[in-house]
């Protein structure tokens, strides 16, 4: 059982790149958070304009 534990620890260290990245925020997390922030900011600024564009687009397809 102890041997299996050591093998799994070694495997996890190799997969994660060792202990040098421990506690570091992965790049994909930063990209996801920044994207969500950008979408939220744009939505807050352009909510009325986007709603108007969507309403006009839907009414032009469905008719008056």
Phi, psi and omega in degrees: 000320179294323179296318178298319179298316180294320179296317179295321177297316179296318178298316181295324177295320180291319181292319183277356180087018180088194183269357184293334181261007184296129180084359180271142179281124179297152182298325182292332177291316178297319179296317180296316181292318180293323177295316178297320178295319179295316178297318179296316180297316178296320180297318180294322183284317190249025184299311182295317180295317180294323178295318178296317178298316181295317179298316179296321180295317180292319181290331177287335179276317185273339182094167183290000000 
